[in-house]
Amino acid sequence: MHIEDIREHLVRSRSRKYASRSLGSIRQLVVHHSGTRGGTPEDFARYHVYVNGWPGIGYHYVISREGTVYKTNALSTISYHARGANMESVGLCLVGNFNLDIPSGQQLDSLNSLLLILRHHLPRSRVVLHREVPSARTSCPGMRFPVAKLVR
């Protein structure tokens, strides 16, 4: 699996910055969907910065419908993706609205490969769905997300 690092190409706030953390503080990998039928990491970054007022894109990785994995933040970045769990988690977003559709096979393959890589580098981490984060009030990553196909 190839990971395309696009961190330097995404829009960022000029005045706000995300805080940093040590990799040893990461305890979970949080799976999201974009909640949109399409879109790119660039689209999500613009939305997060210009609409939400965040320092940058909220996710650490975005996986396209075709299975391309984009690195959008350093693992040491405390981004905004799972309120109440951002300090200790990494956000992984699959493009799509999985209340309406299901992820493509390529997305699931890439997600599971990425999870295995990250779990190898972050041995204390565990995999959770965004809706499983205690403070979450969401169905993310969607009610049609195939949990049984997720490497946990």
VOBA-1610 file (N, C-alpha, C; in pm, whole numbers, padded with zeros to 5 digits, always signed):
BEGIN
Met+00085-00118+00000Met+00000+00000+00000Met+00089+00125+00000His+00057+00218-00087His+00130+00344-00096His+00053+00453-00022Ile+00124+00533+00057Ile+00063+00647+00126Ile+00116+00774+00061Glu+00024+00856+00011Glu+00062+00982-00053Glu+00058+01094+00051Asp+00173+01151+00081Asp+00184+01257+00181Asp+00151+01391+00115Ile+00036+01448+00151Ile-00007+01576+00091Ile-00017+01686+00196Arg+00045+01667+00309Arg+00035+01765+00418Arg+00073+01906+00374Glu+00175+01918+00294Glu+00224+02052+00253Glu+00135+02118+00149His+00039+02046+00095His-00046+02099-00012His-00186+02137+00036Leu-00215+02116+00162Leu-00349+02143+00214Leu-00357+02282+00276Val-00472+02345+00262Val-00492+02477+00321Val-00485+02465+00473Arg-00425+02565+00535Arg-00414+02574+00681Arg-00451+02716+00722Ser-00497+02731+00843Ser-00526+02863+00898Ser-00395+02940+00912Arg-00402+03069+00885Arg-00282+03153+00903Arg-00260+03190+01049Ser-00368+03189+01128Ser-00357+03236+01266Ser-00368+03126+01371Arg-00427+03013+01336Arg-00445+02906+01434Arg-00355+02789+01401Lys-00306+02722+01504Lys-00218+02606+01487Lys-00266+02493+01578Tyr-00253+02371+01528Tyr-00281+02255+01612Tyr-00164+02235+01709Ala-00195+02184+01827Ala-00091+02148+01925Ala-00027+02016+01883Ser+00085+01983+01947Ser+00156+01858+01919Ser+00156+01768+02041Arg+00189+01642+02018Arg+00196+01542+02125Arg+00306+01443+02094Ser+00342+01364+02194Ser+00436+01255+02170Ser+00358+01136+02114Leu+00422+01055+02033Leu+00353+00939+01977Leu+00311+00841+02086Gly+00383+00841+02197Gly+00348+00751+02307Gly+00214+00783+02372Ser+00160+00901+02346Ser+00030+00936+02405Ser-00088+00889+02321Ile-00061+00835+02202Ile-00170+00788+02115Ile-00221+00654+02166Arg-00351+00648+02190Arg-00412+00528+02245Arg-00519+00467+02155Gln-00566+00543+02055Gln-00670+00487+01970Gln-00667+00545+01829Leu-00719+00464+01737Leu-00735+00500+01597Leu-00885+00509+01574Val-00931+00626+01533Val-01075+00650+01520Val-01113+00652+01373Val-01208+00564+01335Val-01253+00552+01197Val-01374+00642+01174His-01366+00724+01068His-01471+00818+01030His-01514+00794+00886His-01629+00851+00850His-01662+00870+00709His-01675+01020+00688Ser-01662+01063+00563Ser-01669+01206+00537Ser-01812+01259+00547Gly-01909+01168+00536Gly-02050+01210+00540Gly-02094+01272+00409Thr-02010+01262+00307Thr-02038+01317+00175Thr-02028+01204+00074Arg-02094+01219-00037Arg-02085+01115-00140Arg-01952+01119-00213Gly-01884+01230-00208Gly-01755+01244-00274Gly-01671+01344-00199Gly-01568+01391-00265Gly-01481+01491-00204Gly-01338+01444-00197Thr-01251+01541-00175Thr-01108+01516-00168Thr-01054+01568-00036Pro-00933+01529+00000Pro-00873+01587+00121Pro-00867+01739+00114Glu-00843+01793-00005Glu-00838+01938-00022Glu-00974+02001+00010Asp-01082+01936-00035Asp-01218+01985-00005Asp-01243+01985+00145Phe-01205+01876+00212Phe-01229+01865+00355Phe-01145+01967+00432Ala-01022+01989+00388Ala-00935+02088+00454Ala-00996+02227+00442Arg-01042+02263+00322Arg-01105+02396+00305Arg-01227+02410+00396Tyr-01309+02306+00403Tyr-01428+02311+00488Tyr-01388+02326+00635His-01293+02245+00680His-01252+02250+00821His-01193+02386+00858Val-01116+02445+00768Val-01052+02575+00796Val-01150+02690+00779Tyr-01218+02697+00665Tyr-01298+02815+00633Tyr-01439+02813+00691Val-01496+02695+00714Val-01630+02686+00771Val-01624+02659+00921Asn-01546+02558+00962Asn-01537+02524+01104Asn-01443+02615+01181Gly-01352+02682+01113Gly-01255+02769+01181Gly-01143+02694+01248Trp-01114+02572+01202Trp-01009+02490+01260Trp-00873+02530+01203Pro-00764+02488+01268Pro-00630+02518+01218Pro-00597+02449+01084Gly-00658+02336+01058Gly-00632+02259+00936Gly-00733+02147+00925Ile-00706+02055+00834Ile-00794+01939+00819Ile-00797+01862+00951Gly-00909+01804+00984Gly-00923+01735+01111Gly-00868+01593+01113Tyr-00851+01532+00997Tyr-00809+01392+00990Tyr-00658+01381+00971His-00604+01268+01012His-00463+01238+00990His-00443+01166+00857Tyr-00544+01089+00817Tyr-00541+01017+00690Tyr-00681+01023+00628Val-00684+01031+00495Val-00809+01024+00419Val-00791+00914+00315Ile-00893+00830+00299Ile-00889+00720+00202Ile-00997+00743+00098Ser-00954+00756-00028Ser-01048+00781-00138Ser-01129+00656-00169Arg-01234+00674-00250Arg-01317+00560-00293Arg-01233+00457-00369Glu-01127+00503-00436Glu-01041+00413-00513Glu-00936+00344-00426Gly-00931+00380-00297Gly-00838+00317-00204Gly-00707+00391-00185Thr-00692+00507-00247Thr-00570+00585-00226Thr-00568+00640-00084Val-00455+00624-00016Val-00439+00672+00121Val-00360+00802+00118Tyr-00416+00907+00174Tyr-00351+01037+00181Tyr-00316+01069+00325Lys-00192+01102+00350Lys-00150+01148+00483Lys-00175+01297+00487Thr-00257+01342+00582Thr-00299+01482+00585Thr-00253+01556+00711Asn-00205+01486+00810Asn-00147+01546+00931Asn-00040+01451+00984Ala+00056+01505+01053Ala+00153+01421+01123Ala+00083+01350+01238Leu+00131+01232+01274Leu+00073+01161+01387Leu+00088+01240+01517Ser+00188+01324+01524Ser+00211+01405+01644Ser+00115+01524+01654Thr+00034+01548+01551Thr-00061+01659+01552Thr-00187+01623+01628Ile-00228+01709+01720Ile-00355+01690+01791Ile-00461+01766+01711Ser-00520+01697+01614Ser-00620+01761+01528Ser-00759+01745+01587Tyr-00856+01808+01523Tyr-00995+01804+01571Tyr-01074+01705+01485His-01107+01591+01543His-01188+01493+01469His-01279+01412+01559Ala-01251+01405+01688Ala-01333+01326+01781Ala-01332+01397+01916Arg-01423+01490+01934Arg-01429+01570+02057Arg-01414+01483+02180Gly-01327+01527+02268Gly-01303+01455+02392Gly-01196+01346+02381Ala-01154+01315+02257Ala-01055+01209+02238Ala-00940+01253+02147Asn-00936+01378+02108Asn-00835+01424+02013Asn-00692+01411+02065Met-00671+01433+02194Met-00537+01429+02252Met-00472+01292+02235Glu-00554+01187+02234Glu-00501+01051+02235Glu-00536+00970+02111Ser-00588+01034+02007Ser-00635+00955+01893Ser-00587+01008+01758Val-00592+00918+01661Val-00559+00946+01522Val-00687+00930+01442Gly-00718+01028+01357Gly-00840+01025+01277Gly-00817+00971+01137Leu-00892+00866+01103Leu-00884+00801+00972Leu-01020+00817+00904Cys-01024+00884+00790Cys-01151+00914+00724Cys-01162+00846+00589Leu-01271+00776+00568Leu-01302+00719+00437Leu-01401+00811+00368Val-01375+00843+00242Val-01465+00929+00167Val-01594+00853+00138Gly-01705+00911+00176Gly-01836+00851+00150Gly-01932+00878+00263Asn-02058+00854+00235Asn-02163+00863+00337Asn-02215+00722+00358Phe-02170+00658+00464Phe-02203+00519+00487Phe-02331+00500+00569Asn-02411+00605+00576Asn-02551+00589+00614Asn-02632+00555+00489Leu-02578+00591+00371Leu-02645+00568+00243Leu-02579+00458+00161Asp-02448+00453+00162Asp-02371+00360+00079Asp-02282+00275+00168Ile-02204+00189+00105Ile-02103+00112+00178Ile-01966+00146+00120Pro-01861+00132+00199Pro-01727+00160+00147Pro-01693+00064+00033Ser-01609+00110-00058Ser-01563+00022-00166Ser-01467-00082-00108Gly-01452-00191-00180Gly-01356-00293-00138Gly-01215-00238-00128Gln-01180-00148-00221Gln-01047-00087-00219Gln-01028-00003-00093Gln-01133+00068-00053Gln-01123+00149+00070Gln-01100+00060+00191Leu-01178-00047+00201Leu-01164-00136+00317Leu-01027-00203+00319Asp-00978-00244+00202Asp-00845-00304+00197Asp-00739-00204+00242Ser-00748-00081+00192Ser-00650+00022+00231Ser-00662+00057+00379Leu-00785+00068+00428Leu-00805+00097+00570Leu-00742-00011+00657Asn-00769-00136+00625Asn-00716-00245+00707Asn-00563-00251+00699Ser-00506-00225+00582Ser-00360-00221+00570Ser-00303-00107+00655Leu-00367+00009+00647Leu-00321+00124+00726Leu-00333+00096+00875Leu-00442+00034+00917Leu-00460+00001+01058Leu-00350-00092+01107Leu-00315-00190+01027Leu-00208-00283+01067Leu-00075-00211+01079Ile-00046-00120+00987Ile+00078-00044+00993Ile+00081+00044+01118Leu-00028+00118+01140Leu-00032+00209+01255Leu-00029+00134+01387Arg-00100+00024+01395Arg-00100-00052+01520Arg+00038-00110+01548His+00113-00142+01444His+00249-00193+01462His+00339-00083+01521His+00318+00039+01476His+00400+00152+01524His+00347+00211+01655Leu+00222+00183+01686Leu+00159+00238+01806Leu+00100+00121+01885Pro+00183+00044+01953Pro+00138-00083+02012Pro+00029-00070+02117Arg+00012+00048+02176Arg-00093+00060+02277Arg-00226+00102+02215Ser-00228+00119+02085Ser-00349+00172+02023Ser-00455+00064+02003Arg-00578+00111+01994Arg-00690+00025+01961Arg-00774+00096+01856Val-00856+00021+01786Val-00936+00075+01677Val-01079+00092+01724Val-01134+00214+01707Val-01272+00240+01744Val-01341+00316+01631Leu-01472+00305+01626Leu-01552+00385+01534Leu-01578+00519+01602His-01593+00625+01525His-01618+00757+01584His-01736+00752+01679Arg-01843+00682+01642Arg-01962+00676+01728Arg-01936+00606+01861Glu-01825+00532+01873Glu-01791+00463+01997Glu-01711+00550+02094Val-01667+00667+02048Val-01598+00760+02137Val-01702+00810+02237Pro-01675+00803+02367Pro-01776+00835+02468Pro-01850+00969+02450Ser-01782+01072+02405Ser-01848+01202+02392Ser-01918+01221+02257Ala-01909+01122+02168Ala-01965+01136+02032Ala-02117+01129+02033Arg-02175+01215+01952Arg-02319+01212+01928Arg-02338+01205+01777Thr-02303+01090+01722Thr-02301+01072+01578Thr-02318+00926+01541Ser-02358+00900+01418Ser-02363+00762+01368Ser-02234+00727+01293Cys-02141+00822+01284Cys-02016+00807+01209Cys-01941+00681+01253Pro-01894+00601+01162Pro-01881+00616+01018Pro-02001+00567+00938Gly-02119+00582+00990Gly-02239+00546+00917Gly-02292+00409+00958Met-02422+00396+00950Met-02488+00273+00994Met-02466+00156+00896Arg-02423+00185+00775Arg-02398+00079+00676Arg-02249+00043+00670Phe-02168+00102+00759Phe-02026+00068+00762Phe-02011-00077+00807Pro-01940-00161+00731Pro-01930-00304+00762Pro-01827-00332+00873Val-01869-00318+00996Val-01781-00333+01111Val-01711-00469+01111Ala-01780-00572+01067Ala-01723-00707+01069Ala-01601-00720+00977Lys-01586-00629+00879Lys-01471-00635+00787Lys-01354-00550+00833Leu-01366-00493+00952Leu-01263-00404+01006Leu-01165-00482+01092Val-01036-00462+01067Val-00934-00526+01150Val-00933-00455+01284Arg-00967-00526+01389Arg-00968-00466+01522Arg-00878-00548+01607
//
